[in-house]
Amino acid sequence: MNNHRFVIFGMRRTGSTLLATLLNSHPQIRCHSELFYEGRWNFIARRPFKPFAFRYPLLYLNWISVTAFRPVVGFKLMVHQNEEMNNLLYRLTERNWRVISIRRRNAIQRVLSEAVLFATRIPHSYGKSQQRKETIHIDTEHFRQLLEQDRRLSEREAALLAPIPHMDLIYEDDFANPQQWSQATERVLSFLNLPIIPLNTSMVKTWEKPYEQFIVNYAELMEIARVYTA
């Protein structure tokens, strides 16, 4: 098997972290998270390398791949990061990186999930879902901004992927329930020309309760979304 590299491309709250954790359970894969996420560089040990990584992303990714000591190496690239990195996705495809597109068909639920993330600062759960005892309020203006951002980035995402060979994953079809994970990861492993073996993760749904049970202005947000998307 030849060494090769891949990128998981999409927007936040689409199942990309779940996919990365599943792939990392394969002995031949090293899948990094968002290498160009600003918060990743807050650690003191990483700060000196940030200027190099952001100025020379291809060299940085080559170094990451060489030091992974796995034959197949990938990372997550969000659509907004691609814009900030001068269309890094296009430059990667020129170098034969394989592209895995992951998106969420229900844009409203994706935006709502992102709004809850901003409000709670709890991105993921492992082992057991979070129990939300208190309620939260989502800022309506921020919710509108996220809806507008989603529209812009979705259009940009579709335009970027149109001319590029890639595989498609849909959150609702492939990752919404654990029963879907096996078939979805088999497709990914086939796309990467890897042996198909069972993959696993301790990651679970973030919240036990549905959003409407702990977001106090849930109905108001859904009305905003309805009017916005009409």
N, C-alpha and C positions, 0 to 999 in steps of 0.2 A: 504494500500500500504506500502510495506517495504521500509525503507530508502536504497538508493543505490547510487553508485558513478560511474562516467564515465570520460574518458579521450578522448579528440579530438586529434588524432595523425596524423601528416603529416609534410609537408614542408611549408616554407613561401610562401605567394602569391598564396594560393590555395582556399581561401574563408573561412578559419577557423575563422577569426575575425567576418565576417558576420554571420556565424553560431552561434558563441557565443552570439552576440548581439540579434539575433532572439530568442535564447533559454532563454535569460535573461528576455524576456517579458512574459514568462510563470510563473505564481505565485508560482509554486512548485519547480522551478529550480534556482540554483545559479551557473552560469558558469563563472569561473575566466578566465582571459587571460593567458599569458605565465608566470607562477609562477617562472620559473627558467630562465627567460630572465635577463641577467646581468644588463641591463639598468633599470630594475624595482627597483633595490636595490640602485639606486643613491639618492633616497629620504632619507633625514637625519633620519626620524623617523623609517625607515626600516633597516638601516645599522646594528644596533646591533643584529638583528635577522638573518642576512645572514649566518654567520658561522653555526648556528644551522640548518637552512633550508637546506643547501647544504650538511652538514655532515649526517643529519638524515632526509632525504626527506620524508620517510613514516610517521614518527612522525609529521613532519610539515604539511603534507597533512591531517593527521587525525585531527590535531588542526584546520586547515582551514575548514574542513568539519563540525566539531562540532560547530564552531562559526558562520557558515553560516545561521543557523536557517531556513534552507529549507530542505525538505526531500530528494531532489536529488541535488547532488553537483558534479561539474566537473571542468576541467581546460584544457588548451591547452598544449600539449607537442610536440615540434618540434623534428624531427629525430636527428638533430645534438645535441640537448640538451639531448636526451636519451643516446647518446654515452658518453657525458660528465658526466652523472649521473649514470654510471655503469649499463646500461640497466635497467633503472627504469621501463619501460613498462612491462617487464617480471615480475618484483616483484609486480607490481600493478595487473596484471592478476592473479597471485597466490592468491591475496586477493579479487578476484571476482569483480574487477573494470571492467566496460563495456567499450569496445574500439570502437570508431567511427573513421574510417579511412577516411581521406579526401585528395584527390590528384587532380592534373591537368593533363589531358591526353596530352595536348600540352606542352611538356617540354620547348620548345623554348620560348613560350609566358610567361611561368612561370619565366624563367631566365631573359627575357627581362623586365618583371615587377619588378623583384628584382633589376636589374641594374638601372632602373629608380628611384626606391626607394632610393638607395644609392646616386644617383645624385641629387635628389630633397629634400630628407629628409621629404617627405610628404607620410606617410603610408596609410592614409585613409581619406575619406571625409564623412561628415554628413550633410544632408539637401540639399546640392547642390554640384555638381561636381566642381572640380578645373578648372579654365580657364588658359591655358598656353599660354601667349602672346609671351614670348621669347622662343628661341630654346635652346636645351641642347645637349651636346656631351657626349657620353658614352665611357669611356676608353676601348679600345679593349682588352688589356691584362686582365683587370679585368673581362670583359665579358667572355673571354676564361676560366678564373679561375672559374667563376660561372657555366659554362657549365660542366667543369670537376667535380666540387663539386656536381652538380645535378646528374650526372651519378653515382657517388659513393654512394650518399645518397639514390637514387632511388633503387639501388641494395640492400642496407642495409635495406631500408624500406620493400621491398618485402620479404626479408628473415625473418625479424622479424614478419611480419604479417602472413606468411604462416601457422604456427602451432597454431595461436591464433584465437579463435572465435571473430568475429568482424563484424560490418556493414560497407559497402563501400559507399562513396559519391564521385561523380566526379564533379568537378567545371563546366565543359562544359554542363553537363546534369542537374545539380541541382541548380547552383547558378549564372550562367553567366547572366541570365535575371530575373528580379523580378517576372515574370510570373511563374517561376519554383519553387520559394521559398516555396509556400504553400504545394505542393506535397512532396518536400524534407523534410520539417519539420514534416509533418505528419508521414513520415517513421521513423524519429528520435524519435518522441514521442512514437510511437508504440514500437520501440526498447527499450525505457526506461520504458515501461509499464505505461505511463502517459496519462491522458485525452487529447484527440486531440482538441485543440482550435486554433483559428487564432493567429499567432505570428506576431510581427511587429518590425521594426527598422527604424531609420532615416538615416541609412547608405546607401550611393549611390556609383556608380562607381567613382573612384578617379578623372579621367580626362575626360573632355568633348570631346576633340579631340583624335583621334587614334594616337598611338605612331609615325607612319610614318610622321605625320604632324608637329611634333616638335622635333624629334631626327634627328639632321643634318646628322649623319652617319648611319642612319637606314639601308640603302642598304648594307653598308659594314658589319654591324653586321649580317644581314641575310645571307650574303655570308659566313661569318665565321661559322655560325651555320650550314649551308648546308654542308660545307666541314667537319666540326667536326662530324656531325652525319651520314655522308655517310658510 
